[in-house]
């Protein structure tokens, strides 16, 4: 089992045992030894010797305590060069406590094998193909990964995704997203480590906005709040006119915006739905109630208002038409993505229309 924050020596010893165990599980291989590299620095930490069909092979393994894509990329070229110094040439293997899918993809791109202490592995050479995938992830990785998408962090992401090509200084990004400098710095570190963003002379900019949005979608949870259902006799242009009178994101007034399918109708129409969706604060929900002539509905509701606990969705709202205020394309996309099969189709359409970036 993986233990977090192992001293490097212990990590190398645990990695050597994992390499030996992996090789011994392949009946066609005769394992002759797996040992820590001693003496002058040869650029690797572990050497494994085995034969296959009578031919000798070497694995040259580099062990790192960090498996984030940024740290992996920096080590792969060095590992390839070190493998070239062996006769016959060794097969380079990168080892870390845990390697994300992005880090594994980097190893494949550089044609370097990999192994992590959670059990993920891939080694390819001379008719040998070993690959193993496990679903477990270390609790620390899970916490770190999900923290990037918590409400306060999400306010930073929304600003970045508005214009992925723009570079931001930390101070400016903190002001635009209404969070602290320290929080922006933490988000910045996570994004750079995962190579979703990069630091340029002009500041932080997204390098892979699509991958960031994919990752966010996988862990997305709807904004927390009280979900209220109502019925209104208004529809069509009458409902639209009534909504225009009250939709607003000014913090000095009651706030309410079109959300979900209703927002999508203004951003990238896909298919009409009979229910209207809104995000609001307490005062905004009351104004919607009065303007739309809402009545309680235990069944047959055609208006859903979520009274939000956090203000992030309001800060990112846009006005696609006079008097019309709705959640941003990113927020709308995420909400649609968890709204069932029809929502997923609408989300895909919205993404093609509004969230296809060239960076």
C-alpha positions as CSV (number, residue, x, y, z in Angstrom):
1,X,0.0,0.0,0.0
2,X,1.2,3.5,-0.8
3,X,2.4,5.6,2.1
4,X,2.5,9.3,1.5
5,X,5.6,11.4,2.0
6,X,8.1,8.5,2.3
7,X,11.7,9.5,2.7
8,X,13.5,9.1,-0.6
9,X,15.5,6.1,0.4
10,X,12.4,4.3,1.6
11,X,10.6,5.3,-1.5
12,X,13.4,3.8,-3.7
13,X,13.3,0.6,-1.7
14,X,9.6,0.3,-2.0
15,X,9.8,1.1,-5.7
16,X,12.4,-1.7,-6.2
17,X,10.1,-4.2,-4.5
18,X,7.3,-3.1,-6.8
19,X,9.4,-3.6,-9.9
20,X,10.5,-7.0,-8.8
21,X,6.9,-8.1,-8.0
22,X,5.7,-6.8,-11.4
23,X,8.3,-8.7,-13.4
24,X,7.9,-11.9,-11.4
25,X,4.2,-11.9,-12.3
26,X,5.1,-12.5,-16.0
27,X,5.9,-16.2,-16.4
28,X,7.9,-15.7,-19.6
29,X,10.5,-13.6,-17.8
30,X,13.4,-14.9,-15.8
31,X,14.3,-12.2,-13.2
32,X,17.9,-12.1,-12.2
33,X,17.9,-9.2,-9.9
34,X,16.4,-5.8,-9.0
35,X,18.8,-3.6,-7.1
36,X,19.3,0.0,-6.1
37,X,22.0,1.8,-8.1
38,X,25.2,2.4,-6.0
39,X,28.4,4.1,-6.6
40,X,28.9,7.1,-9.1
41,X,25.7,8.7,-10.2
42,X,24.5,7.0,-13.4
43,X,21.3,8.9,-13.7
44,X,19.0,6.2,-12.4
45,X,18.0,4.8,-9.0
46,X,17.1,1.2,-9.8
47,X,18.5,-1.4,-12.2
48,X,16.5,-4.5,-13.0
49,X,18.0,-7.5,-14.9
50,X,16.0,-10.2,-16.6
51,X,15.9,-12.5,-19.7
52,X,13.1,-13.2,-22.1
53,X,13.5,-16.0,-24.7
54,X,17.2,-16.2,-23.8
55,X,17.9,-12.5,-24.4
56,X,19.1,-10.3,-21.6
57,X,17.3,-7.0,-20.8
58,X,17.8,-4.1,-18.4
59,X,15.3,-1.7,-16.9
60,X,16.8,1.6,-15.8
61,X,14.4,3.2,-13.3
62,X,14.2,6.7,-12.0
63,X,12.2,7.3,-8.8
64,X,10.7,10.7,-8.0
65,X,8.5,11.7,-5.1
66,X,6.3,13.9,-7.3
67,X,4.2,12.5,-10.2
68,X,2.6,15.7,-11.4
69,X,3.0,16.1,-15.2
70,X,5.3,19.1,-14.8
71,X,7.7,17.1,-12.7
72,X,7.4,14.0,-14.9
73,X,8.2,15.9,-18.1
74,X,11.3,17.4,-16.6
75,X,12.7,13.9,-15.7
76,X,11.8,12.0,-18.9
77,X,14.5,13.3,-21.2
78,X,17.2,12.9,-18.5
79,X,16.0,9.3,-18.0
80,X,16.1,8.5,-21.7
81,X,19.7,9.8,-21.9
82,X,20.7,7.7,-18.9
83,X,19.2,4.6,-20.5
84,X,21.4,5.1,-23.6
85,X,24.5,4.7,-21.4
86,X,23.8,1.0,-20.8
87,X,24.9,-1.9,-23.0
88,X,22.6,-3.2,-24.2
89,X,20.5,0.0,-24.0
90,X,18.3,-0.2,-21.0
91,X,14.5,0.3,-21.1
92,X,13.8,3.6,-19.2
93,X,11.1,3.4,-16.5
94,X,9.7,6.3,-14.5
95,X,8.4,5.5,-11.0
96,X,6.5,7.7,-8.6
97,X,4.1,7.2,-5.7
98,X,1.2,8.0,-8.1
99,X,0.9,8.9,-11.7
100,X,-2.3,10.6,-13.0
101,X,-3.7,9.8,-16.5
102,X,-2.0,12.9,-17.8
103,X,1.4,11.8,-16.4
104,X,1.0,8.3,-17.8
105,X,0.2,9.9,-21.2
106,X,3.4,11.9,-21.0
107,X,5.4,8.7,-20.4
108,X,3.8,7.1,-23.4
109,X,4.5,10.2,-25.5
110,X,8.2,10.0,-24.6
111,X,8.2,6.2,-25.0
112,X,9.2,5.7,-21.4
113,X,7.7,2.9,-19.3
114,X,6.1,3.7,-16.0
115,X,5.1,2.3,-12.7
116,X,3.5,3.8,-9.6
117,X,3.1,2.5,-6.2
118,X,-0.7,2.3,-6.5
119,X,-0.3,-0.4,-9.1
120,X,-0.5,1.4,-12.5
121,X,2.2,0.1,-14.8
122,X,3.2,0.0,-18.5
123,X,6.4,-1.7,-19.9
124,X,6.9,-2.4,-23.6
125,X,9.9,-4.0,-25.1
126,X,11.0,-6.8,-27.5
127,X,7.7,-8.7,-27.6
128,X,6.9,-8.0,-24.0
129,X,3.8,-5.9,-23.1
130,X,2.9,-5.3,-19.5
131,X,0.1,-2.9,-18.7
132,X,-2.0,-2.6,-15.6
133,X,-4.5,0.1,-14.6
134,X,-6.1,0.5,-11.2
135,X,-8.9,2.8,-10.2
136,X,-7.6,3.7,-6.7
137,X,-6.1,7.1,-6.2
138,X,-4.3,8.3,-3.0
139,X,-6.5,10.3,-0.7
140,X,-4.0,13.2,-0.8
141,X,-4.3,13.3,-4.6
142,X,-8.1,13.2,-4.5
143,X,-8.2,16.1,-2.0
144,X,-5.7,18.1,-4.0
145,X,-7.5,17.4,-7.3
146,X,-11.0,18.3,-6.0
147,X,-9.7,21.4,-4.2
148,X,-9.0,23.0,-7.6
149,X,-12.8,22.9,-8.3
150,X,-14.2,24.0,-4.9
151,X,-16.4,27.1,-5.0
152,X,-13.7,29.7,-4.3
153,X,-11.2,28.1,-6.6
154,X,-13.9,27.8,-9.3
155,X,-14.2,31.6,-9.3
156,X,-10.6,31.7,-10.4
157,X,-11.2,29.0,-13.1
158,X,-14.2,30.8,-14.5
159,X,-12.2,34.0,-15.0
160,X,-9.4,32.1,-16.7
161,X,-11.7,30.2,-19.0
162,X,-13.4,33.3,-20.2
163,X,-10.3,34.2,-22.2
164,X,-7.8,31.3,-22.0
165,X,-5.3,33.1,-24.1
166,X,-5.0,36.0,-21.7
167,X,-2.1,36.1,-19.2
168,X,-2.9,37.2,-15.7
169,X,-0.8,38.6,-12.9
170,X,-1.7,37.1,-9.6
171,X,-2.9,40.4,-8.1
172,X,-5.2,41.2,-11.1
173,X,-6.6,37.6,-11.1
174,X,-7.3,37.8,-7.4
175,X,-9.2,41.1,-7.9
176,X,-11.2,39.8,-10.9
177,X,-12.2,36.6,-9.2
178,X,-12.9,38.2,-5.7
179,X,-10.6,35.8,-3.8
180,X,-7.5,36.2,-1.8
181,X,-4.0,36.4,-3.2
182,X,-3.0,33.3,-1.3
183,X,-5.9,31.3,-2.8
184,X,-5.0,32.4,-6.3
185,X,-1.4,31.3,-5.7
186,X,-2.6,27.9,-4.6
187,X,-4.8,27.5,-7.6
188,X,-1.9,28.7,-9.8
189,X,0.4,26.0,-8.4
190,X,-2.1,23.2,-9.0
191,X,-2.8,24.3,-12.6
192,X,0.8,24.6,-13.5
193,X,1.7,21.3,-11.9
194,X,-0.9,19.5,-14.0
195,X,0.2,21.5,-17.1
196,X,-3.3,22.9,-17.5
197,X,-1.6,26.4,-17.3
198,X,1.8,27.9,-17.8
199,X,3.6,30.9,-16.4
200,X,4.9,33.4,-19.0
201,X,6.6,36.7,-18.7
202,X,3.2,38.3,-18.8
203,X,1.7,36.1,-16.2
204,X,-0.4,33.0,-15.8
205,X,-2.3,31.7,-18.9
206,X,-4.2,28.5,-19.6
207,X,-2.3,26.1,-21.8
208,X,-4.9,23.3,-22.1
209,X,-8.3,24.8,-21.3
210,X,-10.2,21.9,-22.8
211,X,-8.4,19.4,-20.6
212,X,-9.1,21.6,-17.6
213,X,-12.8,21.8,-18.4
214,X,-12.9,18.0,-19.0
215,X,-11.5,17.4,-15.5
216,X,-13.9,19.9,-14.0
217,X,-16.9,18.2,-15.6
218,X,-15.8,14.8,-14.2
219,X,-16.0,16.0,-10.6
220,X,-18.6,18.8,-10.9
221,X,-21.3,19.1,-8.4
222,X,-24.2,21.6,-8.8
223,X,-23.8,24.8,-6.7
224,X,-25.2,24.3,-3.2
225,X,-28.5,26.0,-2.5
226,X,-32.2,25.5,-1.8
227,X,-34.2,24.2,-4.8
228,X,-37.7,25.7,-5.1
229,X,-40.3,24.6,-7.6
230,X,-43.2,26.7,-8.8
231,X,-45.9,26.9,-11.5
232,X,-46.6,30.0,-13.7
233,X,-49.2,30.7,-16.3
234,X,-46.8,32.9,-18.1
235,X,-45.0,31.5,-21.1
236,X,-43.3,32.7,-24.3
237,X,-42.8,36.4,-24.7
238,X,-44.9,37.2,-21.6
239,X,-42.6,35.2,-19.4
240,X,-39.5,36.6,-21.1
241,X,-40.7,40.2,-20.6
242,X,-41.5,39.5,-16.9
243,X,-38.0,38.0,-16.5
244,X,-36.3,41.0,-18.1
245,X,-37.8,43.2,-15.4
246,X,-36.0,41.4,-12.6
247,X,-32.9,39.5,-13.9
248,X,-29.8,41.1,-12.3
249,X,-26.3,40.4,-11.0
250,X,-25.6,43.7,-9.3
251,X,-24.6,42.9,-5.7
252,X,-26.4,46.0,-4.6
253,X,-29.8,44.7,-5.7
254,X,-31.7,41.3,-5.7
255,X,-29.8,38.9,-7.9
256,X,-31.3,36.3,-10.3
257,X,-30.1,34.8,-13.6
258,X,-31.3,32.2,-16.2
259,X,-29.5,28.9,-15.6
260,X,-29.2,25.5,-17.0
261,X,-31.5,24.8,-20.0
262,X,-32.9,28.3,-19.9
263,X,-29.4,29.9,-20.1
264,X,-28.5,27.5,-22.9
265,X,-31.5,28.8,-25.0
266,X,-29.8,32.2,-25.1
267,X,-26.2,30.9,-25.6
268,X,-26.6,28.0,-28.0
269,X,-30.2,26.9,-28.5
270,X,-30.5,23.1,-28.9
271,X,-34.0,22.1,-28.0
272,X,-36.8,23.8,-26.0
273,X,-37.8,22.6,-22.6
274,X,-41.0,23.4,-20.8
275,X,-39.4,24.3,-17.5
276,X,-37.6,27.6,-16.8
277,X,-34.5,27.5,-14.6
278,X,-33.0,30.3,-12.5
279,X,-30.3,30.9,-9.9
280,X,-31.1,33.6,-7.4
281,X,-30.3,34.9,-4.0
282,X,-33.1,35.2,-1.4
283,X,-34.2,38.7,-2.5
284,X,-33.9,37.7,-6.1
285,X,-36.1,34.7,-5.6
286,X,-38.8,36.9,-4.1
287,X,-38.7,39.3,-7.0
288,X,-39.0,36.3,-9.5
289,X,-41.9,35.0,-7.4
290,X,-43.7,38.3,-7.8
291,X,-42.8,39.1,-11.4
292,X,-43.5,35.7,-12.8
293,X,-46.7,35.3,-10.8
294,X,-45.5,32.0,-9.3
295,X,-47.5,29.6,-7.2
296,X,-46.3,26.6,-5.3
297,X,-46.2,23.4,-7.2
298,X,-45.9,19.9,-5.8
299,X,-46.4,18.5,-9.3
300,X,-46.4,19.9,-12.8
301,X,-43.8,22.6,-11.9
302,X,-42.5,24.7,-14.8
303,X,-40.2,27.0,-12.9
304,X,-37.2,25.9,-10.8
305,X,-35.3,28.5,-8.7
306,X,-32.1,27.5,-6.9
307,X,-31.3,29.9,-4.1
308,X,-27.5,29.8,-4.1
309,X,-25.3,29.8,-1.0
310,X,-22.2,31.0,-3.0
311,X,-22.0,34.0,-5.3
312,X,-19.6,32.5,-7.9
313,X,-22.3,31.9,-10.6
314,X,-23.4,35.5,-10.3
315,X,-19.9,36.9,-10.7
316,X,-19.4,35.1,-13.9
317,X,-22.9,35.8,-15.4
318,X,-23.3,37.4,-18.9
319,X,-25.9,39.4,-20.7
320,X,-26.5,37.9,-24.2
321,X,-29.4,40.2,-24.9
322,X,-31.1,43.4,-23.5
323,X,-32.4,42.7,-20.1
324,X,-31.4,39.0,-20.3
325,X,-28.8,37.8,-17.8
326,X,-27.7,34.1,-17.6
327,X,-25.0,31.9,-16.3
328,X,-21.8,31.9,-18.3
329,X,-21.1,29.3,-21.0
330,X,-18.7,27.4,-18.7
331,X,-21.2,27.4,-15.8
332,X,-24.1,26.5,-18.1
333,X,-22.1,23.7,-19.7
334,X,-21.3,22.1,-16.4
335,X,-24.9,22.3,-15.2
336,X,-26.1,20.7,-18.4
337,X,-23.5,18.0,-18.2
338,X,-25.1,16.6,-15.0
339,X,-28.7,17.1,-16.1
340,X,-29.3,13.7,-17.6
341,X,-29.1,12.4,-21.2
342,X,-30.9,15.4,-22.8
343,X,-28.7,17.8,-20.8
344,X,-25.5,16.0,-21.9
345,X,-26.6,16.5,-25.6
346,X,-27.3,20.1,-25.0
347,X,-23.9,20.4,-23.2
348,X,-22.1,18.9,-26.1
349,X,-23.8,21.4,-28.5
350,X,-23.0,24.3,-26.3
351,X,-19.3,23.3,-26.0
352,X,-19.0,23.1,-29.8
353,X,-20.6,26.5,-30.2
354,X,-19.0,28.5,-27.4
355,X,-16.2,26.6,-25.7
356,X,-13.9,25.4,-28.6
357,X,-10.7,27.2,-27.9
358,X,-7.5,27.8,-30.0
359,X,-4.6,28.6,-27.7
